Amino acid sequence: MKFQELKSIINRLYKEYVSEHFNRIFLALVLSIIVAGSTSSIAWLLDPAVKKIFIDQDKTLAWLIPLAIIFAFSAKGLSLYFARINIIRVGHEISGKIQKQIADNILKSDIETLESRHSGQYISNVMFDAVRVQQLVSTGVLNLMKDSFSVIALVSLMFYQNWKLALFAMLMMPLAGGLARSLGKRIGKAVGEAGEFSGKLTSFLSEIFKGSKMIRIYQKEEQEGKNASTFINNLVEKNIKILCVQIRATPIMEILTGIMIAGFIFFSGKLIVAGELTVNSFFSFLAAMMLSYQPIRSLATINMVAYEGAAAFKRITNIIDAPIKIKNDKNLPELKLKNCDIIFNNVGFQYSSNKIPAVQSINIEIKGGTMVAFVGQSGAGKSTIMNLLPRFYDPQKGNIKIDNQIISGVSLDSLRKNISLVSQDVILFDDTIENNISYANSNAKKEEIIQACKFAAADEFIEKLPLKYKTIIGENGIRLSGGQKQRISIARAVLKKSPIILLDEATSSLDADAEEIVQNAIINLTKNKTTIVIAHRLSTIHKADKIFVFKNGGIIDSGKHALLIEKCKEYKSLYEKQLK
């Protein structure tokens, strides 16, 4: 990372996040000045202390000066405490704001954008990068203020005591600054690599957790253990690299300090002999120089902290700045439904990751209150078309209308409010059955939830559970069977009371008994609703009002089941294969 890029990133961080906490930072600035003044006064007091107490043996100052030193240390300690409290709060509030923005981006981004990234990277941004930015603000800003003022105050005192010695001490500072800048660039690169490996490790751990059964049944524990070791070792190596770069300054700074002290003692002796420096001034200067050692070291590492935080903030802004293709424009009119007629007019869509269009020239008319089915081989375009209706994606060609209203011209809220989705991959939360169902309608009464479960044929098994509707079902409903999860999903859709129902292979993974129960639940759900069904098992959709046969991203035929058996070879072939 070049210095100009670092400057630009830091500038943006200040304008968008830090500036709104100006009052707290200003207070920390004032307190930092008090810290600097207290630190320099401690060194300055050694001059009269040595002269008045040890040389002149002034009895009055013998207790006044120690009291003054105690006061100076107290002022320094209290000021530093409150300054740190203020800046830590600022850092954590900024980190919280960034984490909320990432979460908001995840919730508002279009599906295609989310699918192009791995979930582990988002988690790494929240857990790893946001903390780096927080450290930059909490540690970097405070140390910059506190240590800068302390160095200025102590160097000023050193010049006041003896300008010749002060000049000698100043010779070491450019060396420390150059060292910090060089190490900072290396740290920025290492931190970027560590962030990437952290995201990969998070993704890997998420995958092995979800695939725990598959790993065990295929006896891949040892293999995945080796993979885990590889990810962890890579991350450990990168973190060690960061720490090595950070501490690389330590021996160099110690050597510089040793040279400075040795030179100081040598020149001080010369000046004392020449009568240009008193013993009491020597001790005061020595104290000022030693007290400046820590803030100078701290300032030398700020550059490193800046590069670390900037590298992390850059990765975060790549997420935050990602354009949201499908926005919820509140100024658009609401969808007004009458019949729920749906029209796909010459619709074409291509995923950004593919060279070939997923669907092209799709024309479909669906009468309100009817059920249509999409069938075809995997990859034929069925799911793509279904996903275009709730605007998970937007077509690059053509348009989709509901009751003669182009769906991209109405508010996203009003569109999705009128659509329910039941898919093969049921998403459930580690919560109670009641809360999972009421997710569709937070204001639903208990009686409405029970009624929805009866419609979905879910009430029977729920009532047999020890805690019934208060039963915790585990992560993604792990404590339930496939059929039970599907019935809860249907109950959720029933509770939403949407006039448009999307069924994406809702029964394909169920056994015969469970399929029959779920199919009956679906009949209840879709009664008098405009319904689109993607079916793997064609036996479940033979009563559909119209069936569309997809192949290679287009529709090759349509009609009722009996008609398609007679005239469509593709449909007949699919149907006969399932009868074998």
N, C-alpha and C positions, 0 to 999 in steps of 0.2 A: 504494500500500500504506500503510494507516494504521499508526500507531505500535503500537497494541495487537496488531494482526496480526503485525507484525514481532517484537514481544516474545514472542508465542505460538510463532512459528516457531523463533526462537532458543532458546527454552526446550525445545522438543521436540528440537532438534538436540543440545543439551547432554545431556538425559536419555538419549537413545537411542544417541548416538554418542560424544560428547566425554567423558562421565563415566567411561567404562571406561578412559580414558587418564589418570586423575587423577594417578598417580605422576609421569608424565612432565611433565604440566602444572605440578604443584607444584614439581618441580625447576626448570623454566623460570621459575617465579615467584620462587624463591629467587635464581636467577642474574640475573633482571631487577632485583631489589633491589640486588644487587652492582653491576650496570651503573649504576643510578641513583646509588648511593653513590660510585662511582668518578668519575662525571661531575661531581657536585657538588663532590667533593674537589679535582678539577682546577681549578675556578673558585675555590674557597676558598684553595688554595695560592698563588694569584696575589697575595693580600693580603700574607702574610709574605714572599713572593718580592720584591715591589717594595720593601717596607719594609726588610727585613733585608739584601737584596743590593744594591739601588741607593741606598737612603738611608743605612742604618746601615753598609753595606759589611762585613757579618759574613762572615768568611772560611769559618767552619765550615759555616754554612747555605748558602753559595754553591754547594756541591756536594751537600748533603743534600736541599735542596728540589728541584733538578732530578731527583735520583734518585727522590724521592717522586712527582714528576709522571710519570716513566717507569713506575713501578710502578702508578700509578693507571690510566694508559692501557693497560698490559698486562692488568691485572685486568678492565678494561672490555672489551677486545678478546676475551680468552679466554672470559669469561662470556657475552658476546653470541654467540660462535661456538657454544658448547655449547647455549645456549638455543635458537638457531635450528635446530640439528641435531635437538633433541628435538621441537620444534613442527612442523618440516617432516615428520618421520616420522609424527607424529600425524595431520597433515593428509592425507598420502598414504594412510595406513592407513584413515582414515575414507572417503576417496574410493574406495579399493579395495573397502571393505565395501559402499558404496552401489552401485557398479558391479556387484558380485556379486549384490546384491539385485534390481537391475533385470534382470540375466540370468536369475536364478532365477524372477522374475515372468513373464518371457517363456516360460520352459520349463514353468511350472506353470499359466499362465492357460488358460482354455478357448478354443477356436478362435474362437468368436464375438467374444470380447473382443479377441483379437489382430487379427481381421479388421476391427474397427471403428477401429483406429488404423493409421497409416502407419508402415512400418518406419523411415523417416527420422527420425521423432520419437523412437523408442527410441534410435537411434544418437546423436542430438543430446543426449538425456538422459545417455548414457554419456560422450560425448566433450566436451560443452560444459558442461552443468549441473554434473556431478560435479566438474569442475575449478574452477568458481566456488565451490563449497562448500569444496573443498580450500584455495583461496586465502583464504576467510573464516577458516578455522581457522588455517592456517599464518601468514598475514600479520596478520589482524585480531587474533587472540588475543595473539600475541607483542607486536605494537605496542601493544595496549591495556595490557598489563602493564608492558612496558619503558618506554614513553613516559609512562604515568601516574605511575609511581614517579619517573622522571627529573624530570618537571615539579614534582611535590610536593617533591622534594629541592632542586631549584634555586630554586623559589619560597621555600621555607623559608630558604635561604641569603640570598636577596635581602631578605627581611624582617629577617634577622639583620644584614645590612649596613646597610640604611636602609629603614625601614618606609614612609616617604613616597614614595620612588621605587618601591618594590614595589607600593604601591597604584595608582600611575599605570600600571605595567606590567599589573596585573591587569584594568584597565578594558578592555583589548583582547581578553581571552579570551572573554567572552560573545558578542562579535561573531563570532569565529571559530566558536564552537559553533553559533550560529544559522545561519550560512552553511552549515556542514556538514550540518545537519539538512534544510535546504531542498534542497540539491543531492542528498542521499541519496535522497529521495523520487523525484526526477526520474530518477536513475540506475536505481532499481528498476524503473520503468516501461520505460525504454529497454532494460535488460537482458532483460526479459521478451519484448519485441518482437524483440530480436536472437536469442533462443533459438528463437522460432517460425520466423523466417526461416532460421536454421541448419538446423532440421529439414526445412523445405521444400526447401532447397538439397541436402541429403543425399539426400532422396527423389528429387529430379530427377536427380541424378548417377547414382544407382542404376538408375533407369529408362532413361536414355539408354545406359548401359553394356549393360544386358540387351537393349535394342532397337537395338543398333548396326547389325545387318544391315537391319532394316526402315527405319531412318533413311536408309541409303545407297541402298537400292533405290528408295525413293520420293523421293530427292533432297531431303531435308529438313535437310541439314546447316546451311544458312544460317539457316533458321527456328529450329532447335533452338539454334544459336549465339546468336541473339537472345534466346531464352528463357533461356538460361544467363546471358547478360549482365544480363538483368532481375533474376534471382534474386540474382546476385552483387552487382549495384549496390545492390539493396535492403539486403542484408546489410552491405555496406560503409558505406552511409549510416547504418545503425543503430549500427554500431561506431564510426563517426566521431562520431555524436551522443553516445555514451557517453563517449568520450575528451574531447569538447568540454565536456561537463558536468563531467567530472573536473578538467580543467585550468582551468575557469572560476574556480576558487578561487584560482589562482596569482596573477593580477594584484591581486586584492582583498587577499590575504595579504601581498603585497609592499608594497602601499600602507599597510596597517595596520602592517607592520614599519617602514616608513620614518617614519610618524608617531610610532611608539613610540620609535625611536632619536633622532629629532629632538627630541621632547619630553624624552627622557632626558638628552640633552646639555644642553638648555636648563636644566632643573631641577637637574641635577648641578652646573652652573656656579654657579647661585644658592646651592646648599648648601655648595659648597667655599668660596665667598667668605664665607658666613655662618659658616664653621667647623663646620658640622654634618656634613661629609663629608670624609674624607682622600683624598689622591690614590690611595693604595694600595687603599683600599676602593672607590674609583671603578672602578679596573681590574678588581677582583674582581667587583663588581656587573655591570659591562659583560660580562665573560666569562660569568657565570651567565645573564644575559639573552640573550646570543647563543647559548649552548648550549641554552637552552630553546626557541629559535626552531624547531629541527628537530622535536623531539618534539611541540610544539604543532601544527605543520603536519601531522604524521603523525596525531595524534589527530583533527584536523579532517576527515581523509579516512576514518577508521574507520567513520563513519556511512554513507559511500558504499559501502564494502566490505560492510558489514552488509546494506544493502538489496540489493546485487548478489547476495550469497550466499543471502539469504533468498528472493529471487524465484526463483533456480535451485532451491533446496531445496523450495520449494512445488511446482514442476513435477515434481520427482522423487517427492515424496510422493503426488502424484496418480496416479502409476504404481504405486508400492509399495503404496498403500492400496486399490487397485482390488480389489474382492471377487473371489475365485476361486470360480466357481459349481460347478465340478466338481472336487472335492478327492479326493486319494488317501488315504482314511482307512485307516490301518494296522490299526485295531481291527476292521474288518469281516472277515467270514470269506472265505476264498479260494473261488474258483469251482471246483466239483468237476464234472468232465465224465465222462459215461458214453456217451451216444449222440450228443451235440452237436445235439439238437433245438432249433430256434429258433422262438419264437412272438412275433409283434408283436400285442399285444392292444389294439385300439381306440386306436391311437397318433395323437396330434396334435401338431404343432409349428409354431411361427411365429417367424420371425426378428424380432429387436427393431427392425430397420430397415424392416420391411415391415408393412403394414396387413392384408394378406391372409395366412391360414395357408399355409405351404408344403406341408404334408400334413395330412389330417384323416381320422379314423375308419379307420385302416389296420389291417386284420386279415390276417395272413400266418402260415401254419404251414409250417415247413421241416423235413423229416425229416433226421436225421443221415446224413451220407455222400452226400447227393444234391446236385445242382446246380440252382439256380433262377436265372432271369434276370428282370431288370427292363427293360422297354422303354417307350418313349413319347417324345413330343416334348420338346424342351429346356424345362426349367422345370416339368416335370410332377410332380416330387417324388422321382425315382429316387435321385439322389445324397444327398438329405436323409435318406431312410430308411436308406441304407447308412451314412451318417455317424453315425447314432444308435446303431448296434450297438457300435462301439468307444468310445462315449460322447464323441465329439468335441463333441456337443451332447446335452442331455437333453430328452426330450419334456415338454411342459407338460400332456399328457393321456395316459392309458393307461400301459402298461408293456411292457417287453421281457424275455422270459425265455429262458434257455439251460438246457436240462435242468431246467425248472421252477424255476429260480432267477432272481429279478428282478435284472437286472444292476446296478441302482443300489444293491442290497443286498450286493454282494460287493466286495472290494478291487479298485481300478482296475488295479493291477499284475497281478493274477491274470487279470483279464478280457482285457487287451490282450496278455498273454503268449500267449494262445491264439488270437490273430487276426493274420493277415498281410494286407497290402494291396499290390496291384499296380495302379497307376493310369496313366492316359495321360501325366500330368506326372511323369516320373521324376525323383526328387531324388537327385543324386550329388554327392560331395564332391571337391574338388581334391586327390585322394590316389591311391594305387595301386588297381588293380582288386581286389586281394586284400583290402585294408582296407575298400573299399566293400562288398564282399560279406560280410565277417566282421562288419560293423556289426550284423547280425542276431544274431550269436552270437560274442561276443568270445573265448570259450574254444574255438572250433572249431579243429580241427587242419587242416593244409594238405590232407591227404587228403580230409577232409570238404568243404572248399571246392571242390576239384577235382571231386568227385563231384556236388556241387550244380550246378556249371557244366555238367557233362555232362547232367544232367537237364534243364537249361534251354537246352540246345543253344548254350551260350556258349563251351564249351571249344575248339571248332574255331577261332573267330576269335582267341581269346586266345592260343592257342599259336603263331599266325602273327605276333604282335607281337614286336618285338626284345627287349623285357624281359618279355614274357609277363605273368604275374600281378603283376609289380612295375612295370608300366607306369603312369605318372601320366596320368590321363585329363583333367585340366584342370577349370576351374570348371564344375560341373554336367555333366561328361562331354562338354565341347565337342569333344573330339578323336574322339568316337565317333559312329556313325550312330544314327538313331532306333531301328532294330531291335536294334543292339548294346546300347544303353542299356537297352532293355526287357528283353533277355535277362539282363543283369546284375541288374536289378530282380527278375526271376523267380528267379534263382539265390539272391538274398538271401532271398526268401520261402521257398524250398526249405530253405535252411540253418536257418531259424527253426523248421521242423518244427511249424507250428501246425496244429491240426485244423480251423480255420475260415479260409477264404480269401475275400477280397473283391477282385473284379476290376472296376475302374472304367474301362471303355472302353480296356482295355489294348492293343488292336490297331487302334484307330480311325485313328491317324495314320500307319500303316505301309503300304508298297506291298505288292503281291500276294505277291511272293517272301518278303519279311520277315514278312508276316502269317502265311504258312503255317508258317514256322520257329517263330515265337513261339507260334502256336496249338498246335503239337505240344508245345512246352515247357509250355504251360498245361495240356494234357492230363496230362502227367507230374506237374505240380504239384498238380492238383486230384483226382487219383485217390484214391478212398475218403475224401475230405475234404468237409465241409459247405461248399458254395461258393455265393456270391451274385455274379452277373455283371450289370453294366450294359453293354449292348451297343448300339453305334450301328449296326454291321453285323449285321443279323439273321441272315445266313447262318452266323455263327459260333456261334449259340446254338440252332439248330433241334433239336439233340440234348439240350437241357436237359430235366430231369425235369419241370419246370413253369415256365411263363412267366407273369409278371404284367404286365398292360398298365396303365400309369399315364396319367392325364389330369386336369389341373387339381387336382393334389394328392390324388387318390383313385385307387383301383383299379377299373377298369371291367370287367375280365374276366381270366380266368386259365385255364391249361390247357397242353397240349402244342402244339407248332407246328402240326401237321396240323389239330387241332381248332380252333385260333384262326383259321386261314386260312378255315375254313368258317363260323364263327359270329360272329367279331369284325371288324366293318368297319374299326375303327381300326387293328388289327394288320395286316389284309389290305392296307390303304392304305399303311401304312409299308413293308411288305414289297415291294409292287409298285413303289413309287417307287424302291426300291433296285435293282430289276431293269432299270429303264430305262437 
